[in-house]
């Protein structure tokens, strides 16, 4: 997936613009009552109908950009190669293939090639993150109980 390789933090100028745009857009969204509001591009006077859901997503993107977070949009049903999925997870492709073969992440086979849905890979990554956090908390609790933090 090319998009995942080109993710960069927004510049300071982009952050400033995004914050201002987010503030204006979020205030406007609270007043909107229609499902497909019409917006106008000032420079061209073009009017475009945009689904309210898309405008809310744009507000979320602007907020994250304003906070300096890198942004990438990937449709949930997008299929990935095993190499792209491994890069997203931060592991090797052979390790990912083992996870697939163990049934940890669902996949389909097209000929000899495996394909995984981005949504499934993202869900696995989130589950692993939650599991790691739980284990860290357990370790910290055990350390506290054994007196390692006492001075």
Buried (B, 14 or more C-beta within 10 A) or exposed (E): BEEBEEEEEBEEEBBEBBBEBBBEBBEEBEEEEEEEBEEEEEEEEEEEEEEBEEBBEBBEBBBBBBEEBEBEEBEEEBBBBBEBBBBBBEEEBEEBBEBBEEEBBEBEEEEEEBBBBBBBBBEBBEEEEEEEEEEEEEEEEEEEEEEEEEE
